[in-house]
Amino acid sequence: ECSRVFHTGGARLVLCGRTWEKLEALYDALISVADPSMTYAPKLILLDISDINCIQDVAKEILNCYGCVDILVNNASMKVKGAVQSISLELDKKIMDANYFGPITLTKAILPNMISRRTGQIVLINSIQGKIGIPFRAAYAASKHAAVGFFDCLRAEMEEFNISVSTVNPAFICSYHRQTAPGNWEASIWKFFFRKVAYGVHPVEVAEEVLCTVSSKKQEVLMANPIPRAALYIRTFFPELFFAIVASGIREKPKAKEE
């Protein structure tokens, strides 16, 4: 959806992903719905953001496409669900590579080009879990907290170079392909706060907000309905109450599940 709104808006896209077939399918979808006289054909580059060792070379390939990058959108992510004791340290590191070290490595690789031109924008599509952590998502929340900290610092450091840094923090993003799991979602309070379907954000909404964020150079955006917003407020000003509510809501320990 992000590629769609930017492509139809006339941007010169460099689309990165780890599956060539999916990149080609996205390419075909984009050029089939847009006026070719008003748009640029996207360029495709293979990139596994969790493979830190390959990012420097891929960054050079990205820069070679047009000689520069005006807007870098960090949009890749990986998550895992499970009790802390059931998640291996290896998987913790895998999540951190994909959600933290990957984006900052790519950002650092692109940054010198932006600094030399004294212009550019870096966008991190993160998560509300970069602000609050909920049970059974410790590795994911930790990686998102780390990313927020890094890009908050980067924002201040890049101001002198006229480079904007924006963070978009949605709540759960509704999937096109997944349905909510059966069960009593009211059985625990924290599930009520964060259940995906009722309080999730549609991918189209996120993409349009990203475009708006780029256009207005907003520094930070929180995309969440009232209940997640209230949870964030309670976490900030009444932490003991928040911790008690979350702890009392745990009824079961899910098996580790990676996405």
C-alpha positions in Angstrom: 0.0 0.0 0.0 2.9 2.4 0.7 4.3 1.7 -2.7 0.9 2.3 -4.3 0.4 5.7 -2.8 3.9 6.9 -3.6 3.9 5.4 -7.1 0.6 7.1 -8.0 1.9 10.3 -6.6 4.8 10.3 -9.1 7.7 9.1 -6.9 10.6 7.2 -8.4 10.5 4.0 -6.4 13.2 1.5 -5.4 11.3 -1.4 -4.0 13.3 -3.8 -1.8 12.2 -7.2 -0.6 13.6 -10.7 0.0 11.4 -12.5 -2.5 11.9 -11.7 -6.1 8.5 -13.2 -7.2 6.6 -11.0 -4.8 8.6 -7.9 -6.0 7.7 -8.7 -9.6 4.0 -9.2 -8.7 4.0 -5.9 -6.9 5.7 -4.3 -9.9 3.1 -5.7 -12.3 0.3 -4.5 -10.0 1.6 -1.0 -9.8 2.2 -0.4 -13.5 -1.1 -1.9 -14.4 -3.2 0.7 -12.4 -1.2 3.9 -12.9 -0.9 6.1 -16.0 2.6 5.3 -17.4 2.9 8.9 -18.7 2.6 10.2 -15.2 4.6 7.7 -13.2 8.0 6.0 -13.2 8.5 2.3 -13.5 9.8 1.0 -10.1 13.2 -0.5 -9.7 13.5 -3.8 -7.8 16.2 -4.9 -5.5 16.6 -8.0 -3.4 17.2 -7.2 0.3 16.8 -9.3 3.4 16.9 -6.6 6.1 17.8 -9.2 8.8 21.0 -10.1 6.9 23.2 -7.4 8.3 26.3 -8.4 6.3 24.6 -7.7 2.9 23.1 -4.3 3.6 26.1 -2.2 2.7 26.4 -3.7 -0.8 22.6 -3.4 -1.3 22.7 0.2 -0.2 25.3 0.9 -2.9 22.9 -0.7 -5.4 20.0 1.4 -4.2 22.0 4.6 -4.5 23.2 3.6 -8.0 19.6 3.5 -9.2 19.1 7.3 -9.2 22.3 8.6 -7.6 20.6 9.5 -4.4 17.7 8.7 -2.0 15.3 11.5 -1.1 13.1 9.4 1.2 14.0 6.2 3.0 11.1 4.2 4.4 12.0 1.5 6.8 9.0 -0.8 6.7 10.3 -4.3 7.2 9.5 -6.1 10.4 9.4 -9.5 12.1 7.6 -10.5 15.2 7.3 -13.5 17.6 4.8 -14.4 20.2 5.5 -16.5 23.2 6.5 -16.5 26.8 10.0 -15.2 27.6 11.3 -18.5 28.8 10.1 -20.3 25.6 11.9 -17.9 23.2 15.5 -18.9 22.5 18.2 -16.3 22.6 18.9 -17.1 18.9 15.3 -16.0 18.1 15.7 -12.9 20.2 18.7 -11.9 18.2 16.9 -12.7 14.9 14.1 -10.3 15.9 16.5 -7.6 16.9 18.4 -8.0 13.6 15.2 -7.6 11.6 13.6 -4.8 13.6 16.6 -2.8 14.9 20.0 -3.6 13.5 18.6 -4.0 9.9 16.9 -0.6 9.7 19.7 1.3 11.4 22.4 -0.4 9.2 20.5 0.6 6.1 19.9 4.1 7.4 23.6 4.5 8.2 24.5 3.4 4.8 22.2 5.9 3.1 22.8 8.7 5.5 26.2 10.0 4.1 24.5 10.7 0.7 21.8 12.7 2.4 24.2 14.6 4.6 26.4 15.5 1.6 23.3 17.0 -0.1 22.0 18.4 3.1 18.5 17.2 2.4 16.4 14.0 2.8 13.9 12.3 5.0 14.0 9.0 6.9 10.8 7.3 7.9 10.5 4.5 10.4 7.2 2.6 10.4 7.4 1.2 13.9 4.6 0.1 16.4 2.7 1.2 19.4 4.8 -1.5 21.1 7.7 0.8 20.8 5.9 2.8 23.5 4.4 0.1 25.6 5.1 -3.6 26.0 2.5 -6.3 26.4 2.8 -9.9 27.6 4.2 -12.6 25.3 5.8 -10.1 22.9 9.0 -9.2 24.8 11.5 -9.6 22.0 9.3 -7.7 19.5 8.6 -4.9 22.0 12.2 -4.7 22.9 13.3 -4.3 19.3 10.6 -1.6 18.7 11.6 0.3 21.8 15.3 0.2 20.7 14.3 1.5 17.2 12.4 4.4 18.7 15.3 5.4 20.9 17.7 5.3 18.0 15.6 7.4 15.6 14.7 9.9 18.3 18.4 10.5 18.8 19.0 10.6 15.0 16.2 13.2 14.6 18.0 15.6 16.9 21.4 15.0 15.3 20.2 15.4 11.7 18.4 18.8 12.2 21.6 20.7 11.3 21.7 18.9 8.0 18.1 19.6 7.1 17.3 15.9 7.2 13.9 15.0 8.6 13.3 11.9 10.7 9.7 10.6 11.1 8.3 7.8 13.2 4.9 6.3 12.5 3.6 4.1 15.3 0.4 2.2 14.4 -1.5 -0.2 16.7 -2.0 -3.7 15.3 -2.3 -3.5 11.5 -5.2 -5.5 10.1 -4.1 -8.2 7.7 -5.7 -8.9 4.4 -5.2 -12.7 4.8 -5.6 -13.5 8.5 -8.8 -13.8 10.6 -9.0 -13.4 14.3 -8.4 -16.7 16.2 -11.5 -18.2 17.8 -11.8 -17.9 21.6 -13.1 -15.7 24.3 -11.2 -12.4 23.7 -12.8 -10.9 26.8 -11.2 -13.5 29.0 -8.2 -11.3 29.6 -8.0 -7.5 30.0 -4.9 -7.0 28.0 -6.4 -8.9 25.0 -9.3 -6.6 25.2 -7.0 -3.6 25.0 -5.0 -4.9 22.1 -7.2 -7.3 20.1 -6.3 -7.0 16.5 -9.6 -6.8 14.6 -11.6 -4.4 16.7 -8.7 -1.9 17.2 -6.4 -2.6 14.3 -5.5 -0.1 11.6 -6.1 -0.9 7.9 -3.0 -1.0 5.7 -4.5 1.6 3.4 -4.8 4.0 6.4 -1.2 3.4 7.4 0.1 4.0 3.8 -1.9 7.3 3.4 -0.7 8.4 6.8 2.9 7.7 5.8 2.5 9.8 2.7 0.9 12.6 4.8 3.8 12.3 7.2 6.4 12.6 4.4 4.5 15.6 2.9 4.2 17.5 6.2 7.5 16.2 7.7 5.8 15.2 10.9 8.2 14.0 13.5 6.1 11.4 15.2 2.6 9.9 14.5 0.6 7.6 16.7 -2.1 5.6 14.8 -4.3 4.1 17.5 -8.0 4.1 18.5 -9.1 5.4 21.9 -8.5 2.3 24.0 -4.8 1.8 23.0 -4.3 5.5 23.4 -5.8 5.3 26.9 -3.5 2.3 27.7 -0.5 4.5 26.6 -1.7 7.3 28.8 -2.1 5.0 31.8 1.3 3.5 31.2 2.9 7.0 31.2 1.1 8.6 34.2 -0.1 5.6 36.2 2.5 2.8 35.6 1.6 0.7 38.6 -2.0 0.6 37.6 -1.1 -0.3 34.0 1.2 -3.1 35.2 -1.5 -4.5 37.6 -4.1 -4.5 34.8 -1.8 -6.3 32.4 -0.6 -8.8 34.9 -4.1 -9.6 36.1 -5.3 -10.2 32.5 -2.9 -13.1 31.7 -4.8 -16.4 31.6 -2.7 -18.6 29.3 0.9 -18.8 28.0 0.9 -19.1 24.2 3.4 -21.2 22.4 6.1 -19.4 20.5 4.8 -18.2 17.2 7.0 -16.4 14.7 5.7 -14.1 11.9 
